[in-house]
Amino acid sequence: MNRNRLLRDHLLGALHPGDGTAPLFSAVVVLVSDAGESLSAEAHGLTADYVDENDIRRQGSPVTTDTLFDLASITKAFVTATALAECAGHGLLDTGLDGLRVPVSEWLPEFRLLPGVTLLGLLSHRSGLPAEWADNGPGPDAWERFRTVVPTSPAGQAHSYSCVGFIWLGLCLEAMSGRSLDRLMAARVLEPLGLRRTGYRPEDPLTGIAATEIQPGRGLVHGEVHDETAWALGGVSGNAGLFSTAGDLLTFAEMLRNGGVHRGVQVLPQAGVRLMTTAVPGPAPGNYEQAVGLRVGEPWLRALVPDGGRTAVGHGGYTGTAFGFVPGGRRAAVLLSNRVHPHRGGDERFAAFRQELMELAGSL
């Protein structure tokens, strides 16, 4: 059977299971490219499909490749690129990794007694900061409360994936640049790449945005960031909050695959791309290696390289998003879905779906 047909059937099987289980998502878009040329472009489902509090079924609009999705933690990849572009402007990439070992206390007074917390530690999840912000309720004092969060273990001794670390990274970038995170990202990454559909707090009509979860106190989250912490902080945060289309995300991935070049222009310095695509020496979680901001060789990423000749790099997001690419190679793939709609769950089922999808994408 045609491999594109197998990929399409895999998506439709998750969208319309025939075994009595709930759909894995209501909306899904997949793009696969080879050396920049499209191999597959699939868009299926509805932007929303749920039963409301009055037991009435509500359905959204048909999904297209232009549908916006909440990227969740893929935001961290864009924040990393922004950070490296900004650091290059300060000369911090001239010495590679060593240039990122500068203490964040240079910009954040909250860390003046914690010189072990560095830019590299934040970017590689080795800062000792907790994974999540426990006191993440919304309110006018949310940022003030967040700024009291400090490391819970010594920096550099363990790898611990930390949303808190990337929120602090966003604050550090604002202090370094004198600009808000969203404006800095637009200037450093989004505008040079022509990513007009990517950004925080989208103003698009809800008909063009995939809905996420029905949350207590919020109702159906639609057009706002799903992540509770990013939402409490106003929607612009270093850990989550970006919305994008599959096409924009693929453009970002292709830029990294091409060594930071987009349409003949060096958007991200080659030194920065090397940092994002090369494992950083030190503690790692076990099933993947940690580069600056991105993951190297996670099982679902390895599926993109069936011959094992190269290593794939990328990142995922809790809402059901993922992207991967082969640095210096040919293949790149993007998955956007709303697998938390209308309720979260099914983590193992989604992981198995993503693994098989990337195996199919790697075999096209």
C-alpha positions in Angstrom: 0.0 0.0 0.0 1.1 3.6 -0.7 3.0 4.9 2.3 1.1 8.3 2.2 -2.1 6.3 2.3 -0.8 4.4 5.4 0.0 7.7 7.1 -3.4 9.1 6.3 -5.1 5.9 7.5 -3.1 6.2 10.8 -4.4 9.7 11.3 -8.0 8.8 10.5 -7.8 5.8 12.7 -6.9 8.0 15.7 -9.6 10.5 14.7 -12.3 7.9 14.2 -11.4 4.7 16.2 -13.4 1.6 15.3 -12.8 -0.1 18.6 -15.2 1.9 20.7 -12.5 4.1 22.3 -12.7 7.9 22.2 -11.0 9.8 19.4 -7.5 10.8 20.3 -8.1 14.3 19.2 -10.7 16.3 17.1 -8.1 18.1 15.0 -4.8 17.0 13.4 -2.4 18.4 10.8 0.8 16.6 9.7 3.4 17.9 7.3 6.5 15.9 6.2 9.3 17.3 4.0 12.4 16.0 2.3 15.1 18.5 1.7 12.5 21.2 1.8 10.1 19.5 -0.7 6.7 18.4 0.5 6.2 14.7 0.9 2.9 14.8 2.8 0.3 17.4 3.9 -2.6 16.1 5.9 -5.4 18.0 7.7 -8.3 16.3 9.2 -11.1 16.8 11.8 -12.8 19.7 13.4 -11.5 22.5 15.5 -13.8 21.4 18.3 -16.1 18.5 19.0 -17.5 18.1 22.5 -20.6 17.9 24.6 -21.4 21.0 26.6 -22.8 21.4 30.1 -26.3 21.1 28.7 -25.5 17.8 27.0 -25.6 19.4 23.6 -22.9 18.4 21.1 -20.9 21.3 19.8 -18.7 21.1 16.7 -16.2 23.5 15.2 -15.0 24.2 11.7 -13.2 21.8 9.4 -9.4 21.8 10.0 -7.1 23.0 7.3 -3.3 23.4 7.1 -3.8 27.0 8.2 -5.5 26.1 11.5 -3.8 27.5 14.5 -2.8 25.2 17.3 -1.5 25.8 20.9 2.1 24.6 20.6 2.5 24.1 24.4 6.1 23.3 25.2 7.3 23.7 21.7 7.2 27.3 22.8 10.5 26.5 24.5 12.2 25.8 21.1 11.3 29.3 19.9 12.4 30.8 23.2 15.7 29.0 22.9 16.3 30.3 19.4 15.4 33.8 20.6 17.8 33.4 23.5 20.7 32.3 21.3 20.1 35.1 18.8 20.1 37.6 21.7 23.2 36.0 23.2 25.0 36.2 19.9 24.3 39.9 19.9 26.0 40.2 23.3 29.0 38.1 22.1 28.2 35.2 24.3 28.3 32.6 21.5 31.8 33.4 20.6 33.1 30.7 22.9 30.3 28.2 22.4 28.9 26.5 25.5 31.3 28.4 27.7 29.7 31.6 26.8 26.4 30.4 28.2 27.9 29.5 31.5 27.4 33.1 32.7 25.3 33.3 35.9 21.8 34.6 35.4 22.4 36.9 38.4 24.0 39.2 35.8 20.4 40.1 34.9 18.2 38.7 37.6 18.8 40.0 41.1 16.8 37.2 42.6 19.7 34.9 41.8 22.5 37.0 43.3 23.2 34.4 46.0 22.9 31.5 43.5 25.9 31.9 41.1 25.5 28.2 40.0 22.4 29.0 38.1 23.5 29.9 34.5 22.0 30.5 31.2 23.2 27.0 30.1 21.6 25.5 33.1 18.2 27.0 32.3 18.5 26.0 28.6 19.5 22.4 29.4 17.1 21.8 32.3 20.0 21.5 34.8 19.4 24.6 37.0 17.9 22.8 40.0 14.6 24.7 39.6 11.4 22.7 40.1 9.5 21.3 37.2 6.3 23.3 37.8 5.2 26.4 39.7 3.0 25.1 42.6 1.3 28.5 43.4 0.2 29.1 39.8 -3.2 30.8 40.5 -4.0 33.8 38.3 -4.2 37.3 39.7 -2.5 40.7 39.6 0.3 39.5 41.8 1.0 36.4 39.7 4.4 37.5 38.4 5.4 38.8 41.9 4.6 35.4 43.3 6.4 33.6 40.6 9.6 35.6 41.2 9.9 33.9 44.6 10.4 30.5 43.1 14.0 29.3 43.6 16.0 26.1 43.0 15.1 23.1 45.1 18.3 21.2 44.4 21.9 22.2 43.5 22.4 23.4 40.0 24.2 21.2 37.5 23.8 17.9 39.4 20.8 16.4 37.7 18.6 16.8 34.6 15.1 17.8 35.6 12.8 19.1 32.9 11.6 22.5 34.2 8.9 24.8 32.9 9.9 27.1 35.7 13.4 27.3 34.3 12.2 28.5 30.9 9.9 31.1 32.5 12.9 32.5 34.3 14.8 32.3 31.0 12.1 34.5 29.5 12.5 37.0 32.3 16.2 37.0 31.8 15.9 37.7 28.1 13.6 40.6 28.9 16.2 42.0 31.3 19.0 41.5 28.7 17.2 43.1 25.8 15.0 45.7 27.4 12.1 44.3 25.4 9.1 42.1 26.3 9.6 38.4 25.4 6.9 38.4 22.7 8.4 41.5 21.0 12.0 40.2 21.3 10.9 36.8 19.8 9.2 38.6 16.9 12.3 40.7 16.1 14.8 37.9 16.5 13.0 34.8 15.1 9.4 35.3 13.8 9.9 38.3 11.5 13.1 37.1 9.9 11.5 33.8 9.1 8.3 35.4 7.9 6.2 33.5 10.5 3.2 35.8 10.4 0.8 33.2 11.9 3.0 32.4 14.9 2.7 34.3 18.2 1.3 34.7 21.7 -2.3 35.6 22.4 -3.8 35.1 18.9 -6.4 37.5 17.7 -7.7 35.1 14.9 -11.4 34.1 14.9 -12.0 31.0 17.0 -13.2 29.2 13.8 -9.6 29.0 12.8 -8.1 27.8 16.1 -8.2 24.3 17.5 -9.8 24.2 20.9 -8.1 22.4 23.8 -9.4 21.3 27.2 -12.5 22.0 29.2 -10.9 23.1 32.5 -12.5 23.8 35.9 -13.1 27.5 36.3 -12.3 28.3 32.7 -14.7 26.2 30.7 -13.6 25.3 27.1 -10.2 26.7 26.5 -10.3 28.1 23.0 -7.9 30.7 21.6 -6.2 31.0 25.0 -3.1 29.2 26.2 -4.0 25.8 27.7 -1.0 25.7 30.1 -2.4 26.8 33.5 0.9 28.5 34.5 1.3 30.5 31.3 -2.3 31.5 31.5 -1.9 32.7 35.1 1.0 34.8 33.9 -1.0 36.5 31.2 -0.4 34.2 28.2 3.2 35.3 27.4 5.7 33.0 29.1 8.9 31.2 28.4 7.5 27.8 28.9 4.3 27.9 26.8 1.8 30.2 25.1 2.8 30.2 21.4 0.2 29.4 18.8 1.2 28.5 15.2 0.3 26.7 12.0 1.9 23.5 10.7 3.5 25.5 7.9 5.1 28.0 10.1 6.4 25.3 12.4 7.9 23.4 9.5 9.6 26.6 8.3 11.2 26.9 11.7 12.3 23.3 11.6 13.7 23.7 8.1 15.7 26.7 9.2 17.3 24.6 11.9 17.8 21.6 9.5 19.6 24.0 7.2 22.0 25.3 9.8 20.1 28.5 10.6 19.6 29.6 7.0 16.2 30.6 5.6 16.0 31.6 1.9 19.7 32.4 1.8 19.7 34.5 4.9 21.5 33.4 8.1 18.6 33.9 10.6 20.2 32.0 13.5 24.0 31.9 13.9 25.5 28.6 13.0 27.0 28.4 16.5 23.5 28.7 17.9 22.2 25.9 15.7 25.1 23.6 16.7 24.1 24.2 20.4 20.5 23.4 19.7 21.3 20.2 17.8 24.3 18.8 19.8 24.0 17.0 23.2 25.3 19.0 26.1 27.7 17.0 28.2 26.3 16.2 31.7 23.3 14.5 33.3 20.6 13.3 30.9 17.2 11.6 31.5 18.1 8.3 29.9 15.8 7.9 26.8 17.2 11.0 25.1 20.1 13.4 25.2 19.6 17.1 26.0 20.8 19.8 23.6 20.4 23.5 24.3 16.6 23.7 24.3 15.9 20.6 22.2 16.0 16.9 22.6 18.3 14.6 20.7 17.5 11.0 19.8 14.3 10.5 21.7 12.6 7.3 20.5 10.0 9.0 18.4 12.6 11.2 16.9 14.9 8.3 16.0 12.0 6.9 14.0 12.5 9.7 11.5 15.9 8.1 10.6 15.1 4.5 9.9 18.7 3.7 8.7 20.2 5.2 11.9 22.7 7.1 9.9 22.0 10.4 11.5 20.4 11.7 14.7 17.1 13.5 14.7 16.3 16.5 17.0 13.1 18.1 18.1 10.6 18.7 20.8 7.0 17.9 21.8 4.1 19.7 23.5 1.5 18.4 26.0 -1.4 19.6 23.9 -0.5 17.0 21.2 2.2 18.8 19.2 5.6 17.7 18.0 8.3 18.5 15.4 11.5 16.8 14.5 14.2 17.2 11.9 17.6 15.7 10.9 20.3 18.3 11.3 22.2 18.5 8.0 20.1 15.8 6.6 16.9 15.8 4.6 13.8 14.9 6.6 11.6 17.1 8.8 8.1 16.4 10.2 5.4 18.4 12.1 2.5 17.1 14.1 -0.2 19.4 15.4 -3.2 18.0 17.2 -5.4 18.9 20.2 -5.2 15.6 22.0 -6.3 17.3 25.3 -9.7 18.1 23.8 -12.1 18.0 25.3 -10.3 16.3 28.3 -6.7 15.3 28.9 -5.6 11.7 29.3 -4.4 8.9 27.1 -0.7 9.8 27.4 0.5 6.3 26.6 -1.9 6.0 23.7 -0.8 9.3 22.2 2.9 8.3 22.6 2.3 5.1 20.7 0.4 7.1 18.0 3.3 9.6 17.7 5.9 6.9 17.5 4.1 5.1 14.6 3.4 8.4 12.9 7.1 9.3 12.9 8.0 5.8 11.7 5.7 6.4 8.7 7.1 9.9 8.2 10.6 8.5 8.1 9.7 5.9 5.6 8.1 8.1 3.0 
